[in-house]
């Protein structure tokens, strides 16, 4: 099982840690499988710094999709790599 660290903006970090949000959509530019641990590292884009807060989540279910680019990713990256759709479970 792997541990993967990913940047997470404050508004999303709060939703993950409160349990309000249990699914994540990420550009599939890293390897991931069910059972891996995803460590969210809170990052404040306004000051361009990590806040120091982290939260660990187990990847309960992982699926791959190559559709629907969002505001965070370029169309070319999405076409090349697709997305991970991740169901998270707080550890």
N, CA, C and O of each residue as an XYZ file, in Angstrom:
364
protein
N       0.830     -1.177      0.000
C       0.000      0.000      0.000
C       0.884      1.254      0.000
O       1.869      1.344      0.733
N       0.505      2.199     -0.833
C       1.281      3.428     -0.972
C       0.646      4.576     -0.187
O      -0.551      4.565      0.102
N       1.471      5.561      0.149
C       1.005      6.813      0.745
C       1.304      7.920     -0.241
O       2.449      8.107     -0.652
N       0.266      8.658     -0.619
C       0.400      9.719     -1.611
C       0.015     11.037     -0.956
O      -1.035     11.127     -0.320
N       0.851     12.061     -1.102
C       0.569     13.384     -0.555
C       0.077     14.289     -1.672
O       0.649     14.328     -2.761
N      -1.014     15.026     -1.377
C      -1.585     15.942     -2.360
C      -1.966     17.261     -1.709
O      -2.409     17.302     -0.561
N      -1.787     18.325     -2.453
C      -2.158     19.669     -2.045
C      -3.685     19.762     -2.011
O      -4.367     19.193     -2.865
N      -4.219     20.486     -1.013
C      -5.667     20.647     -0.890
C      -5.976     22.067     -0.416
O      -5.459     22.500      0.614
N      -6.803     22.786     -1.151
C      -7.160     24.152     -0.782
C      -8.035     24.147      0.463
O      -8.758     23.179      0.699
N      -7.988     25.219      1.272
C      -8.695     25.255      2.559
C     -10.179     24.900      2.515
O     -10.647     24.145      3.367
N     -10.925     25.417      1.558
C     -12.366     25.144      1.532
C     -12.661     23.662      1.308
O     -13.640     23.136      1.838
N     -11.822     22.991      0.530
C     -11.995     21.558      0.300
C     -11.464     20.759      1.490
O     -12.053     19.747      1.870
N     -10.361     21.206      2.076
C      -9.774     20.540      3.240
C     -10.808     20.452      4.365
O     -10.969     19.399      4.982
N     -11.507     21.560      4.628
C     -12.531     21.588      5.680
C     -13.638     20.579      5.402
O     -14.099     19.895      6.315
N     -14.064     20.486      4.154
C     -15.135     19.551      3.804
C     -14.689     18.102      3.944
O     -15.476     17.251      4.358
N     -13.448     17.814      3.608
C     -12.929     16.453      3.770
C     -12.815     16.092      5.246
O     -13.255     15.020      5.661
N     -12.223     16.987      6.042
C     -11.991     16.659      7.445
C     -13.287     16.588      8.243
O     -13.354     15.861      9.234
N     -14.314     17.324      7.836
C     -15.599     17.268      8.544
C     -16.420     16.045      8.130
O     -17.393     15.689      8.795
N     -16.020     15.403      7.023
C     -16.768     14.255      6.518
C     -17.868     14.644      5.555
O     -18.567     13.781      5.024
N     -18.032     15.959      5.321
C     -19.057     16.429      4.389
C     -18.772     15.962      2.960
O     -19.693     15.671      2.196
N     -17.509     15.896      2.616
C     -17.095     15.467      1.278
C     -16.318     14.162      1.403
O     -15.343     14.079      2.151
N     -16.756     13.146      0.666
C     -16.121     11.838      0.754
C     -15.604     11.332     -0.588
O     -15.072     10.226     -0.673
N     -15.759     12.136     -1.632
C     -15.250     11.766     -2.948
C     -14.330     12.861     -3.440
O     -14.526     14.036     -3.128
N     -13.333     12.479     -4.202
C     -12.385     13.434     -4.762
C     -12.145     13.088     -6.216
O     -12.099     11.916     -6.591
N     -11.992     14.115     -7.028
C     -11.676     13.977     -8.441
C     -10.308     14.617     -8.641
O     -10.138     15.811     -8.392
N      -9.339     13.835     -9.086
C      -7.965     14.320     -9.269
C      -7.435     13.928    -10.630
O      -7.788     12.876    -11.163
N      -6.588     14.773    -11.193
C      -5.886     14.434    -12.419
C      -5.087     13.163    -12.163
O      -4.389     13.065    -11.154
N      -5.178     12.204    -13.052
C      -4.513     10.910    -12.866
C      -3.043     10.976    -13.296
O      -2.603     10.224    -14.166
N      -2.292     11.894    -12.666
C      -0.867     12.043    -12.970
C      -0.006     11.350    -11.907
O       1.176     11.658    -11.754
N      -0.619     10.407    -11.172
C       0.091      9.617    -10.159
C      -0.584      8.248    -10.093
O      -1.742      8.097    -10.481
N       0.158      7.248     -9.595
C      -0.402      5.907     -9.440
C      -1.239      5.856     -8.171
O      -0.890      6.470     -7.163
N      -2.354      5.116     -8.226
C      -3.257      5.020     -7.093
C      -4.082      3.758     -7.208
O      -4.479      3.363     -8.304
N      -4.342      3.119     -6.063
C      -5.229      1.955     -6.066
C      -5.980      1.899     -4.747
O      -5.575      2.534     -3.773
N      -7.064      1.148     -4.709
C      -7.827      0.972     -3.478
C      -6.900      0.451     -2.395
O      -6.062     -0.417     -2.640
N      -7.060      0.994     -1.188
C      -6.224      0.595     -0.065
C      -5.061      1.534      0.184
O      -4.471      1.507      1.264
N      -4.714      2.372     -0.799
C      -3.651      3.353     -0.598
C      -4.123      4.427      0.378
O      -5.319      4.559      0.638
N      -3.174      5.190      0.915
C      -3.482      6.299      1.812
C      -3.212      7.603      1.083
O      -2.138      7.800      0.513
N      -4.204      8.495      1.106
C      -4.060      9.815      0.510
C      -3.938     10.819      1.654
O      -4.838     10.934      2.487
N      -2.809     11.548      1.690
C      -2.578     12.561      2.718
C      -2.865     13.917      2.081
O      -2.164     14.345      1.164
N      -3.895     14.581      2.575
C      -4.228     15.919      2.098
C      -3.419     16.918      2.916
O      -3.470     16.913      4.146
N      -2.669     17.778      2.220
C      -1.888     18.826      2.867
C      -2.539     20.159      2.515
O      -2.554     20.568      1.353
N      -3.072     20.828      3.527
C      -3.786     22.081      3.271
C      -2.824     23.131      2.725
O      -1.745     23.359      3.271
N      -3.248     23.763      1.631
C      -2.434     24.772      0.949
C      -3.301     26.004      0.721
O      -4.410     25.894      0.199
N      -2.807     27.168      1.105
C      -3.548     28.410      0.919
C      -3.053     29.111     -0.349
O      -1.951     29.660     -0.353
N      -3.848     29.100     -1.426
C      -3.403     29.712     -2.682
C      -3.265     31.231     -2.594
O      -2.547     31.828     -3.396
N      -3.933     31.860     -1.642
C      -3.851     33.316     -1.502
C      -2.447     33.756     -1.088
O      -1.957     34.794     -1.533
N      -1.808     32.958     -0.234
C      -0.449     33.300      0.219
C       0.604     32.358     -0.360
O       1.800     32.520     -0.119
N       0.138     31.368     -1.127
C       1.014     30.398     -1.794
C       1.908     29.656     -0.804
O       3.116     29.527     -1.004
N       1.274     29.167      0.284
C       2.005     28.428      1.316
C       1.138     27.312      1.876
O      -0.090     27.397      1.885
N       1.807     26.264      2.344
C       1.122     25.212      3.082
C       0.818     25.729      4.481
O       1.608     26.486      5.044
N      -0.316     25.331      5.047
C      -0.714     25.798      6.377
C      -0.119     24.939      7.486
O      -0.063     25.367      8.639
N       0.324     23.737      7.148
C       0.845     22.809      8.147
C      -0.186     21.774      8.578
O       0.157     20.802      9.252
N      -1.449     21.972      8.197
C      -2.480     20.995      8.555
C      -2.518     19.878      7.515
O      -2.452     20.130      6.312
N      -2.625     18.640      7.999
C      -2.739     17.486      7.118
C      -3.842     16.574      7.637
O      -4.211     16.632      8.810
N      -4.360     15.736      6.754
C      -5.352     14.732      7.129
C      -5.131     13.508      6.250
O      -4.882     13.628      5.050
N      -5.226     12.324      6.861
C      -5.030     11.071      6.124
C      -6.367     10.420      5.827
O      -7.271     10.390      6.663
N      -6.467      9.897      4.605
C      -7.673      9.213      4.167
C      -7.293      7.910      3.489
O      -6.320      7.845      2.737
N      -8.060      6.894      3.761
C      -7.896      5.641      3.048
C      -8.651      5.734      1.736
O      -9.759      6.269      1.694
N      -8.064      5.220      0.667
C      -8.737      5.206     -0.641
C      -9.577      3.939     -0.692
O      -9.076      2.846     -0.956
N     -10.842      4.111     -0.438
C     -11.767      2.992     -0.321
C     -12.115      2.415     -1.685
O     -12.168      1.198     -1.857
N     -12.348      3.279     -2.638
C     -12.662      2.847     -3.995
C     -12.011      3.831     -4.962
O     -12.053      5.042     -4.747
N     -11.414      3.310     -6.016
C     -10.713      4.147     -6.989
C     -11.174      3.753     -8.386
O     -11.187      2.573     -8.736
N     -11.548      4.738     -9.169
C     -11.940      4.503    -10.561
C     -11.202      5.496    -11.446
O     -10.800      6.570    -10.997
N     -11.031      5.128    -12.693
C     -10.351      6.003    -13.649
C     -11.356      6.476    -14.687
O     -12.177      5.695    -15.170
N     -11.288      7.758    -15.029
C     -12.174      8.343    -16.034
C     -11.356      9.305    -16.883
O     -10.388      9.898    -16.407
N     -11.746      9.453    -18.127
C     -11.036     10.377    -19.023
C     -11.983     11.452    -19.546
O     -11.896     11.842    -20.710
N     -12.886     11.933    -18.696
C     -13.889     12.902    -19.130
C     -13.898     14.146    -18.251
O     -13.352     14.147    -17.148
N     -14.522     15.198    -18.753
C     -14.856     16.423    -18.024
C     -13.693     17.180    -17.379
O     -13.459     17.011    -16.182
N     -12.962     18.001    -18.120
C     -11.935     18.831    -17.506
C     -12.567     19.856    -16.563
O     -13.651     20.371    -16.839
N     -11.895     20.149    -15.460
C     -12.362     21.147    -14.506
C     -11.431     22.341    -14.511
O     -10.457     22.363    -15.264
N     -11.712     23.322    -13.692
C     -10.944     24.565    -13.670
C      -9.487     24.385    -13.273
O      -8.661     25.239    -13.596
N      -9.144     23.298    -12.581
C      -7.789     23.131    -12.070
C      -6.818     22.511    -13.074
O      -5.606     22.573    -12.867
N      -7.319     21.920    -14.151
C      -6.468     21.149    -15.051
C      -6.628     21.616    -16.494
O      -7.700     22.063    -16.903
N      -5.557     21.507    -17.246
C      -5.633     21.874    -18.662
C      -6.306     20.751    -19.445
O      -6.246     19.588    -19.046
N      -6.931     21.092    -20.534
C      -7.604     20.110    -21.384
C      -6.595     19.082    -21.889
O      -6.907     17.894    -21.962
N      -5.389     19.527    -22.238
C      -4.363     18.610    -22.731
C      -3.976     17.581    -21.674
O      -3.822     16.400    -21.986
N      -3.815     18.025    -20.411
C      -3.480     17.083    -19.338
C      -4.597     16.062    -19.135
O      -4.333     14.875    -18.938
N      -5.831     16.524    -19.182
C      -6.965     15.608    -18.994
C      -7.030     14.601    -20.132
O      -7.263     13.414    -19.903
N      -6.829     15.067    -21.348
C      -6.851     14.145    -22.494
C      -5.743     13.101    -22.386
O      -5.946     11.941    -22.745
N      -4.584     13.505    -21.896
C      -3.439     12.595    -21.788
C      -3.575     11.627    -20.612
O      -3.285     10.438    -20.748
N      -4.017     12.138    -19.450
C      -3.958     11.341    -18.222
C      -5.299     10.886    -17.671
O      -5.366      9.864    -16.989
N      -6.372     11.625    -17.951
C      -7.666     11.306    -17.372
C      -7.738     11.761    -15.920
O      -6.913     12.557    -15.472
N      -8.736     11.249    -15.176
C      -8.957     11.595    -13.776
C      -9.002     10.354    -12.917
O      -9.324      9.264    -13.390
N      -8.674     10.532    -11.638
C      -8.991      9.536    -10.615
C     -10.270     10.001     -9.947
O     -10.403     11.183     -9.631
N     -11.205      9.105     -9.729
C     -12.382      9.362     -8.912
C     -12.186      8.507     -7.667
O     -12.173      7.279     -7.753
N     -12.033      9.148     -6.508
C     -11.587      8.472     -5.299
C     -12.634      8.589     -4.199
O     -13.047      9.697     -3.855
N     -13.066      7.466     -3.647
C     -13.913      7.491     -2.461
C     -12.994      7.417     -1.256
O     -12.204      6.482     -1.124
N     -13.101      8.420     -0.367
C     -12.199      8.534      0.770
C     -12.873      8.121      2.071
O     -14.082      8.269      2.250
N     -12.053      7.602      2.964
C     -12.512      7.195      4.289
C     -11.507      7.754      5.288
O     -10.331      7.393      5.251
N     -11.964      8.640      6.192
C     -11.040      9.260      7.140
C     -10.389      8.217      8.033
O     -11.056      7.322      8.552
N      -9.071      8.343      8.205
C      -8.313      7.402      9.050
C      -8.232      7.912     10.465
O      -7.636      7.262     11.323
